[in-house]
Amino acid sequence: MVLTDKQPTAPLQESAAPGAAPRSLGDVVKAYVALTKPRIIELLLITTLPVMFLAAKGLPPLWTAVNTLVFGTLSAGSANALNCYIDRDIDAAMRRTRRRPLARDQVPPGNALVFGVVLGVVSTLGLGLTVNWLAAGLSLAANLFYVLVYSMILKRRTAQNVVWGGIAGCMPVLIGWAGVTGRLDWAPVVLFGVVFFWTPPHTWTLAMRYKEDYAAAKVPMLPVVATERRVVLESIVYTWATVLCSLLLWPLAGTTPLYPAVAAVLGAACLWEVHSLLGRVNAGKTGVDLRPMRFFHWSNAYLALLFLAVAIDSMLV
């Protein structure tokens, strides 16, 4: 979400200069919503709800689904707000993130910290009281892992940051399954693996586009510390692992033939795109000419369509 300063509508209301704290209630609300990174939350919800269909073998209980999504959203918002607090120096140094609220001084850092903690407490209690405590515990674990392990330790210290840090982004599939069944099983573990293997190439291709930003912020993303060829080769390995892992759901979850057919087609398209990226590297193209964002955008569509297929297939069993 990109925030823009609004012009004053009354004589007593002064316009906010770039970097100044927002003055109107609308600006304040937008700034706090932006702290939660809504676009990232959308991606997490895309993986949560279909797994609930799979767990229920059809439509999940309405209020279980609603409460899981609502409090899951608050949990993800908590993790993202706390990440913004921890990364405020990085965000200010990067073109891609310098319009975030803390980088623009639209929210005091202390307020962002309290906001993130409150969201985390409310989401954990909400899930525990309205869904079950296994889902609540998994949600809290994901939040703590993202904030303490990824944001505070891995991100600034290792090029493998998104490989292991991505575990937090895999947790919604376990939370969705636990919300419906009250337990875990191999099916959500397989889908956990899909998101785990999907995350590095998805993130690395974005980092290839904004390599200079990460370098300026001293974040050792793989594209910053390795050659483009190595980044693409590792992306190919993870993409193959993603596709193969996705096909395991067919025998383990007893899906109809629809799911493996869709997974195979989507996987083939994803593999074509990542191998095309290698072809451009081999042809001597570099930088913008590599067009890494093509794979980034396609990987978004891949994950959304794959999990949509999970939901639809579950209605056919």
Contacts in CASP RR format, 6 or more apart in sequence:
PFRMAT RR
TARGET T0000
AUTHOR 0000-0000-0000
METHOD contacts of the structure
MODEL  1
MVLTDKQPTAPLQESAAPGAAPRSLGDVVKAYVALTKPRIIELLLITTLP
VMFLAAKGLPPLWTAVNTLVFGTLSAGSANALNCYIDRDIDAAMRRTRRR
PLARDQVPPGNALVFGVVLGVVSTLGLGLTVNWLAAGLSLAANLFYVLVY
SMILKRRTAQNVVWGGIAGCMPVLIGWAGVTGRLDWAPVVLFGVVFFWTP
PHTWTLAMRYKEDYAAAKVPMLPVVATERRVVLESIVYTWATVLCSLLLW
PLAGTTPLYPAVAAVLGAACLWEVHSLLGRVNAGKTGVDLRPMRFFHWSN
AYLALLFLAVAIDSMLV
1 30 0 8 1.000
1 33 0 8 1.000
1 34 0 8 1.000
1 37 0 8 1.000
1 38 0 8 1.000
1 39 0 8 1.000
2 99 0 8 1.000
3 27 0 8 1.000
3 30 0 8 1.000
3 31 0 8 1.000
3 34 0 8 1.000
3 99 0 8 1.000
3 101 0 8 1.000
3 104 0 8 1.000
3 106 0 8 1.000
5 15 0 8 1.000
5 16 0 8 1.000
5 17 0 8 1.000
5 18 0 8 1.000
5 22 0 8 1.000
5 27 0 8 1.000
6 16 0 8 1.000
6 24 0 8 1.000
6 26 0 8 1.000
6 27 0 8 1.000
7 15 0 8 1.000
8 14 0 8 1.000
8 15 0 8 1.000
13 23 0 8 1.000
13 24 0 8 1.000
14 23 0 8 1.000
16 22 0 8 1.000
16 23 0 8 1.000
16 27 0 8 1.000
18 104 0 8 1.000
19 104 0 8 1.000
19 105 0 8 1.000
19 106 0 8 1.000
20 105 0 8 1.000
20 106 0 8 1.000
21 105 0 8 1.000
21 106 0 8 1.000
21 107 0 8 1.000
21 108 0 8 1.000
22 28 0 8 1.000
22 30 0 8 1.000
22 31 0 8 1.000
22 106 0 8 1.000
27 106 0 8 1.000
31 101 0 8 1.000
31 106 0 8 1.000
31 107 0 8 1.000
32 101 0 8 1.000
32 107 0 8 1.000
32 115 0 8 1.000
34 100 0 8 1.000
34 101 0 8 1.000
35 77 0 8 1.000
35 80 0 8 1.000
35 81 0 8 1.000
35 84 0 8 1.000
35 100 0 8 1.000
35 101 0 8 1.000
35 102 0 8 1.000
35 107 0 8 1.000
35 112 0 8 1.000
35 115 0 8 1.000
35 116 0 8 1.000
36 76 0 8 1.000
36 77 0 8 1.000
36 78 0 8 1.000
36 80 0 8 1.000
36 81 0 8 1.000
36 119 0 8 1.000
37 77 0 8 1.000
37 80 0 8 1.000
37 83 0 8 1.000
37 84 0 8 1.000
40 76 0 8 1.000
40 80 0 8 1.000
41 73 0 8 1.000
41 76 0 8 1.000
41 77 0 8 1.000
41 80 0 8 1.000
43 300 0 8 1.000
43 303 0 8 1.000
43 304 0 8 1.000
44 72 0 8 1.000
44 76 0 8 1.000
44 169 0 8 1.000
44 172 0 8 1.000
45 69 0 8 1.000
45 73 0 8 1.000
45 172 0 8 1.000
46 303 0 8 1.000
46 304 0 8 1.000
46 307 0 8 1.000
47 172 0 8 1.000
47 173 0 8 1.000
47 191 0 8 1.000
47 195 0 8 1.000
47 303 0 8 1.000
47 307 0 8 1.000
48 68 0 8 1.000
48 69 0 8 1.000
48 72 0 8 1.000
48 172 0 8 1.000
48 173 0 8 1.000
48 175 0 8 1.000
48 176 0 8 1.000
49 65 0 8 1.000
49 69 0 8 1.000
49 176 0 8 1.000
49 311 0 8 1.000
50 307 0 8 1.000
50 308 0 8 1.000
50 310 0 8 1.000
50 311 0 8 1.000
50 314 0 8 1.000
51 172 0 8 1.000
51 173 0 8 1.000
51 176 0 8 1.000
51 177 0 8 1.000
51 188 0 8 1.000
51 191 0 8 1.000
51 307 0 8 1.000
51 310 0 8 1.000
52 60 0 8 1.000
52 64 0 8 1.000
52 65 0 8 1.000
52 68 0 8 1.000
52 176 0 8 1.000
52 177 0 8 1.000
52 179 0 8 1.000
52 180 0 8 1.000
53 59 0 8 1.000
53 60 0 8 1.000
53 310 0 8 1.000
53 311 0 8 1.000
53 314 0 8 1.000
53 315 0 8 1.000
54 177 0 8 1.000
54 187 0 8 1.000
54 188 0 8 1.000
54 253 0 8 1.000
54 310 0 8 1.000
54 311 0 8 1.000
54 313 0 8 1.000
54 314 0 8 1.000
55 176 0 8 1.000
55 177 0 8 1.000
55 179 0 8 1.000
55 180 0 8 1.000
55 181 0 8 1.000
55 187 0 8 1.000
55 188 0 8 1.000
56 180 0 8 1.000
56 314 0 8 1.000
57 314 0 8 1.000
57 317 0 8 1.000
58 314 0 8 1.000
58 315 0 8 1.000
58 317 0 8 1.000
59 315 0 8 1.000
60 180 0 8 1.000
61 180 0 8 1.000
63 130 0 8 1.000
64 131 0 8 1.000
64 179 0 8 1.000
64 180 0 8 1.000
67 126 0 8 1.000
67 127 0 8 1.000
67 130 0 8 1.000
67 131 0 8 1.000
68 127 0 8 1.000
68 131 0 8 1.000
68 135 0 8 1.000
68 175 0 8 1.000
68 176 0 8 1.000
68 179 0 8 1.000
71 122 0 8 1.000
71 123 0 8 1.000
71 126 0 8 1.000
71 127 0 8 1.000
71 130 0 8 1.000
71 131 0 8 1.000
71 139 0 8 1.000
72 123 0 8 1.000
72 127 0 8 1.000
72 139 0 8 1.000
72 172 0 8 1.000
72 175 0 8 1.000
73 123 0 8 1.000
74 119 0 8 1.000
74 120 0 8 1.000
74 122 0 8 1.000
74 123 0 8 1.000
75 119 0 8 1.000
75 120 0 8 1.000
75 123 0 8 1.000
75 124 0 8 1.000
75 127 0 8 1.000
75 139 0 8 1.000
75 140 0 8 1.000
75 142 0 8 1.000
75 143 0 8 1.000
76 172 0 8 1.000
77 116 0 8 1.000
77 119 0 8 1.000
78 116 0 8 1.000
78 117 0 8 1.000
78 118 0 8 1.000
78 119 0 8 1.000
78 120 0 8 1.000
78 123 0 8 1.000
78 143 0 8 1.000
79 142 0 8 1.000
79 143 0 8 1.000
79 146 0 8 1.000
79 147 0 8 1.000
79 168 0 8 1.000
81 112 0 8 1.000
81 115 0 8 1.000
81 116 0 8 1.000
81 119 0 8 1.000
82 112 0 8 1.000
82 113 0 8 1.000
82 116 0 8 1.000
82 117 0 8 1.000
82 143 0 8 1.000
82 147 0 8 1.000
82 151 0 8 1.000
83 146 0 8 1.000
83 147 0 8 1.000
83 151 0 8 1.000
84 91 0 8 1.000
84 100 0 8 1.000
84 101 0 8 1.000
84 102 0 8 1.000
84 112 0 8 1.000
85 102 0 8 1.000
85 109 0 8 1.000
85 110 0 8 1.000
85 112 0 8 1.000
85 113 0 8 1.000
85 116 0 8 1.000
86 147 0 8 1.000
86 151 0 8 1.000
86 152 0 8 1.000
87 97 0 8 1.000
87 151 0 8 1.000
87 155 0 8 1.000
88 102 0 8 1.000
88 103 0 8 1.000
88 109 0 8 1.000
88 112 0 8 1.000
89 217 0 8 1.000
90 97 0 8 1.000
90 217 0 8 1.000
90 219 0 8 1.000
91 97 0 8 1.000
91 98 0 8 1.000
91 100 0 8 1.000
91 102 0 8 1.000
91 103 0 8 1.000
92 98 0 8 1.000
92 102 0 8 1.000
92 103 0 8 1.000
93 213 0 8 1.000
93 216 0 8 1.000
93 217 0 8 1.000
94 210 0 8 1.000
94 213 0 8 1.000
94 214 0 8 1.000
94 216 0 8 1.000
94 217 0 8 1.000
95 210 0 8 1.000
95 213 0 8 1.000
96 210 0 8 1.000
96 213 0 8 1.000
97 103 0 8 1.000
97 213 0 8 1.000
98 104 0 8 1.000
101 107 0 8 1.000
101 112 0 8 1.000
102 109 0 8 1.000
102 112 0 8 1.000
107 115 0 8 1.000
120 140 0 8 1.000
120 143 0 8 1.000
123 139 0 8 1.000
123 143 0 8 1.000
124 136 0 8 1.000
124 137 0 8 1.000
124 139 0 8 1.000
124 140 0 8 1.000
124 143 0 8 1.000
125 136 0 8 1.000
126 136 0 8 1.000
127 133 0 8 1.000
127 135 0 8 1.000
127 136 0 8 1.000
127 137 0 8 1.000
127 139 0 8 1.000
127 175 0 8 1.000
128 135 0 8 1.000
128 136 0 8 1.000
128 137 0 8 1.000
131 179 0 8 1.000
132 178 0 8 1.000
132 179 0 8 1.000
132 182 0 8 1.000
134 178 0 8 1.000
134 179 0 8 1.000
134 182 0 8 1.000
134 183 0 8 1.000
134 184 0 8 1.000
135 175 0 8 1.000
135 176 0 8 1.000
135 178 0 8 1.000
135 179 0 8 1.000
135 182 0 8 1.000
138 171 0 8 1.000
138 174 0 8 1.000
138 175 0 8 1.000
138 178 0 8 1.000
139 171 0 8 1.000
139 175 0 8 1.000
141 171 0 8 1.000
142 168 0 8 1.000
142 169 0 8 1.000
142 171 0 8 1.000
142 172 0 8 1.000
142 175 0 8 1.000
143 168 0 8 1.000
145 165 0 8 1.000
145 167 0 8 1.000
145 168 0 8 1.000
145 171 0 8 1.000
146 165 0 8 1.000
146 168 0 8 1.000
146 169 0 8 1.000
149 164 0 8 1.000
149 165 0 8 1.000
149 168 0 8 1.000
150 161 0 8 1.000
150 164 0 8 1.000
150 165 0 8 1.000
150 166 0 8 1.000
150 168 0 8 1.000
154 160 0 8 1.000
154 161 0 8 1.000
154 164 0 8 1.000
154 165 0 8 1.000
155 161 0 8 1.000
155 219 0 8 1.000
156 218 0 8 1.000
156 219 0 8 1.000
156 220 0 8 1.000
157 220 0 8 1.000
158 220 0 8 1.000
159 220 0 8 1.000
159 221 0 8 1.000
159 222 0 8 1.000
159 224 0 8 1.000
159 225 0 8 1.000
159 226 0 8 1.000
160 222 0 8 1.000
161 219 0 8 1.000
161 220 0 8 1.000
161 221 0 8 1.000
162 199 0 8 1.000
162 200 0 8 1.000
162 203 0 8 1.000
162 204 0 8 1.000
162 221 0 8 1.000
162 222 0 8 1.000
163 199 0 8 1.000
163 200 0 8 1.000
166 196 0 8 1.000
166 199 0 8 1.000
167 196 0 8 1.000
169 195 0 8 1.000
169 199 0 8 1.000
170 192 0 8 1.000
170 193 0 8 1.000
170 195 0 8 1.000
170 196 0 8 1.000
170 199 0 8 1.000
171 192 0 8 1.000
173 188 0 8 1.000
173 191 0 8 1.000
173 192 0 8 1.000
173 195 0 8 1.000
174 184 0 8 1.000
174 188 0 8 1.000
174 189 0 8 1.000
174 192 0 8 1.000
176 188 0 8 1.000
177 184 0 8 1.000
177 185 0 8 1.000
177 187 0 8 1.000
177 188 0 8 1.000
178 184 0 8 1.000
178 188 0 8 1.000
186 252 0 8 1.000
186 253 0 8 1.000
187 249 0 8 1.000
187 252 0 8 1.000
187 253 0 8 1.000
190 245 0 8 1.000
190 246 0 8 1.000
190 248 0 8 1.000
190 249 0 8 1.000
190 252 0 8 1.000
190 253 0 8 1.000
191 249 0 8 1.000
191 307 0 8 1.000
191 310 0 8 1.000
193 245 0 8 1.000
194 242 0 8 1.000
194 245 0 8 1.000
194 246 0 8 1.000
194 249 0 8 1.000
194 303 0 8 1.000
194 306 0 8 1.000
195 303 0 8 1.000
197 238 0 8 1.000
197 239 0 8 1.000
197 241 0 8 1.000
197 242 0 8 1.000
197 245 0 8 1.000
198 238 0 8 1.000
198 239 0 8 1.000
198 242 0 8 1.000
198 299 0 8 1.000
198 302 0 8 1.000
198 303 0 8 1.000
200 222 0 8 1.000
200 234 0 8 1.000
200 235 0 8 1.000
200 238 0 8 1.000
201 234 0 8 1.000
201 235 0 8 1.000
201 236 0 8 1.000
201 238 0 8 1.000
201 239 0 8 1.000
201 242 0 8 1.000
201 274 0 8 1.000
201 295 0 8 1.000
201 299 0 8 1.000
202 296 0 8 1.000
202 299 0 8 1.000
202 300 0 8 1.000
202 303 0 8 1.000
203 221 0 8 1.000
204 221 0 8 1.000
204 222 0 8 1.000
204 223 0 8 1.000
204 231 0 8 1.000
204 234 0 8 1.000
204 235 0 8 1.000
205 235 0 8 1.000
205 277 0 8 1.000
205 292 0 8 1.000
205 293 0 8 1.000
205 295 0 8 1.000
205 296 0 8 1.000
205 299 0 8 1.000
206 292 0 8 1.000
206 293 0 8 1.000
206 296 0 8 1.000
207 214 0 8 1.000
207 221 0 8 1.000
207 222 0 8 1.000
207 223 0 8 1.000
207 224 0 8 1.000
208 223 0 8 1.000
208 228 0 8 1.000
208 231 0 8 1.000
208 287 0 8 1.000
208 290 0 8 1.000
208 292 0 8 1.000
209 292 0 8 1.000
209 293 0 8 1.000
209 296 0 8 1.000
211 221 0 8 1.000
211 223 0 8 1.000
211 224 0 8 1.000
211 287 0 8 1.000
214 220 0 8 1.000
214 221 0 8 1.000
214 223 0 8 1.000
214 224 0 8 1.000
215 224 0 8 1.000
222 230 0 8 1.000
222 231 0 8 1.000
222 234 0 8 1.000
223 231 0 8 1.000
228 281 0 8 1.000
228 286 0 8 1.000
228 287 0 8 1.000
228 290 0 8 1.000
229 278 0 8 1.000
229 281 0 8 1.000
232 274 0 8 1.000
232 277 0 8 1.000
232 278 0 8 1.000
232 281 0 8 1.000
233 278 0 8 1.000
235 274 0 8 1.000
235 277 0 8 1.000
235 295 0 8 1.000
236 271 0 8 1.000
236 274 0 8 1.000
236 275 0 8 1.000
236 278 0 8 1.000
239 270 0 8 1.000
239 271 0 8 1.000
239 274 0 8 1.000
240 271 0 8 1.000
242 267 0 8 1.000
242 270 0 8 1.000
243 263 0 8 1.000
243 267 0 8 1.000
243 268 0 8 1.000
243 270 0 8 1.000
243 271 0 8 1.000
246 263 0 8 1.000
246 266 0 8 1.000
246 267 0 8 1.000
246 306 0 8 1.000
247 260 0 8 1.000
247 263 0 8 1.000
247 264 0 8 1.000
249 255 0 8 1.000
249 259 0 8 1.000
249 260 0 8 1.000
249 263 0 8 1.000
249 310 0 8 1.000
250 259 0 8 1.000
250 260 0 8 1.000
250 263 0 8 1.000
254 317 0 8 1.000
255 310 0 8 1.000
255 313 0 8 1.000
255 314 0 8 1.000
255 317 0 8 1.000
256 313 0 8 1.000
256 316 0 8 1.000
256 317 0 8 1.000
258 309 0 8 1.000
258 312 0 8 1.000
258 313 0 8 1.000
258 316 0 8 1.000
259 309 0 8 1.000
259 310 0 8 1.000
259 313 0 8 1.000
262 305 0 8 1.000
262 306 0 8 1.000
262 309 0 8 1.000
262 313 0 8 1.000
263 306 0 8 1.000
263 309 0 8 1.000
266 302 0 8 1.000
266 305 0 8 1.000
266 306 0 8 1.000
266 309 0 8 1.000
267 302 0 8 1.000
269 298 0 8 1.000
269 302 0 8 1.000
270 298 0 8 1.000
270 299 0 8 1.000
270 302 0 8 1.000
273 294 0 8 1.000
273 295 0 8 1.000
273 298 0 8 1.000
274 295 0 8 1.000
276 294 0 8 1.000
277 290 0 8 1.000
277 291 0 8 1.000
277 292 0 8 1.000
277 294 0 8 1.000
277 295 0 8 1.000
280 289 0 8 1.000
280 290 0 8 1.000
280 291 0 8 1.000
281 290 0 8 1.000
END
